[in-house]
Amino acid sequence: MSIAVTGGAGFIGSAVAQKLHSRGDDVLVIDNFNQYYSPKLKEARVHFLLGDSVKLERIDITDYEAVKEAFRKHKVKKIVHLAAQPGVRYAQKAPEVYERNNVLGTLQVVRAAIESKVENFVFASSSSVYGLNKEFPSKESQPVQTPVSLYAATKIAGENILHAYAKMFSLPVTVLRFFTVYGPWIRPDMALFIFAQRIARGEPIPVYNFGKSAKDFTYIDDIVSGVISALDLRFVFEVINLGNAVPVQLMEYIAQLEKYLGKKAEKQLLPAQPGDVNKSYADIQKAKELLNYDPKTTVSVGVAQFVEWFTKYQDPLGLLDMREQ
Ligand SMILES: NC(=O)c1ccc[n+]([C@@H]2O[C@H](COP(=O)([O-])OP(=O)(O)OC[C@H]3O[C@@H](n4cnc5c(N)ncnc54)[C@H](O)[C@@H]3O)[C@@H](O)[C@H]2O)c1
C-alpha cells in the first residue's frame, strides 16, 4: 500500500515525499517533469529519494488510464494531489495549460482515486482563491467568488470538483489552501528565487506594487507538517488554510534576503502586475484545531535556510533563469 504524491518532483511535492519516506511510508511520486521550469531541478529533487520505498511514474495526470493504472500497480491508498500549473503570470502566455493541468488534471486524478477506492484525498489549493476579499485574516468560511487570476480561478474549480466528488462518492477530501510557500528547493519562478539570483549577479530586482505588498510567507517544513496531518487524519470534506498567520512586508522579506546573502539589492519599484494579490494573511485557527498545525518558522530563519541551499545549489548554465516567463 502506498501514498501517491502527484507533482512529487515539484518544490512542495518532493518535500512531502521526503517526509513520508523518512517516517517509513511507501511513496509513489507522479510527475511529468514538464518544461515550465528546468526539469533538471525536478530530477535533482527526487534523485536521492528514489529506491525500494519511493517509486516514480513519469506520467501526465490528464491521462486518466495512466493514472488509474499507476494507482492499481502501486496499491495506492492515499493521495496528495499537488501537480498543477502554478504561478499567475504565465497565464498570459499559456492560459490553456492552467485549464488542462489544474481542472482536467484534478478531475482525472479524483476519478482514478474513486476507481481505486482510496481512503483519503488531500488537495493543494491556494490563498489566491480569496481574490478581492477585503476581510483579513482570510477565513475558510469566506466566499471565494472573486479570483483575480486564471490560476486562482482554476484552483477554485479544482476545489469545487473535489467537493462534488466527495459528496457523490463519499470520498474523504481535505482541501489545503497554502499561503506563499518558500524555502530550499523553491520554484525558480517565485520572487525569493528571482531576487536571490539577481542580487547575486548584481542585477536590479523588480519590486511590484512599489514594494507595498505584505504576504503571509509560510516555510516549507511547516506546510509539510500540515499536509502530513491531513493525510493521517481523515475528514468527510474540509477546507483548511495553511499559512504562517504573520503577514510580512515585501521590503522586510527582501531585507532578510540581503542580510543572509551579504549583499544589497538595487530595487526597481514597479506598479502591481495583473493577477497579483497584494495582501495575504491566513486565519489558521481551523488548522490548529483540526490538524494540530503549529507553524514555527519565522521569515528570518526560513530565509536563512533558503540562502544556505541557494548558495550551495550551483547553476552555472543559468538553467533556472525564469526571466522569459
Ligand atoms: N509554492 C507555493 O507558494 C504554493 C502556494 C499555493 C498553492 N500551491 C500549490 O501547491 C502545489 C505544488 O506547488 P509547487 O510550488 O511545488 O509547484 P511545482 O511546479 O514545483 O510542482 C508541481 C509539479 O507538478 C508537475 N506537474 C504539473 N502538471 C502536471 C501534469 N499534467 N502531470 C504530471 N505532473 C504535472 C510539475 O512537473 C511539477 O513538478 C500546486 O498545486 C500549487 O498550485 C503552491
The ligand as an ORCA input file, in Angstrom:
! r2SCAN-3c Opt
* xyz 0 1
  N       4.511     27.215     -3.806
  C       3.518     27.940     -3.328
  O       3.735     29.001     -2.737
  C       2.093     27.467     -3.461
  C       1.077     28.266     -2.887
  C      -0.241     27.855     -3.018
  C      -0.550     26.658     -3.653
  N       0.463     25.925     -4.212
  C       0.089     24.685     -4.886
  O       0.895     23.631     -4.389
  C       1.157     22.685     -5.417
  C       2.649     22.464     -5.563
  O       3.274     23.702     -5.899
  P       4.845     23.826     -6.110
  O       5.222     25.197     -5.716
  O       5.524     22.670     -5.516
  O       4.913     23.753     -7.715
  P       5.893     22.920     -8.672
  O       5.671     23.462    -10.045
  O       7.276     22.944     -8.160
  O       5.312     21.444     -8.579
  C       4.274     20.975     -9.393
  C       4.761     19.695    -10.079
  O       3.671     19.168    -10.811
  C       4.155     18.647    -12.029
  N       3.041     18.661    -12.992
  C       2.386     19.744    -13.491
  N       1.442     19.363    -14.359
  C       1.488     18.006    -14.405
  C       0.756     17.033    -15.135
  N      -0.204     17.374    -16.015
  N       1.043     15.720    -14.929
  C       2.023     15.348    -14.055
  N       2.759     16.246    -13.347
  C       2.482     17.555    -13.532
  C       5.293     19.559    -12.429
  O       6.222     18.919    -13.285
  C       5.903     19.925    -11.071
  O       6.998     19.075    -10.765
  C       0.475     23.216     -6.668
  O      -0.796     22.631     -6.783
  C       0.346     24.694     -6.383
  O      -0.715     25.282     -7.108
  C       1.763     26.298     -4.127
*
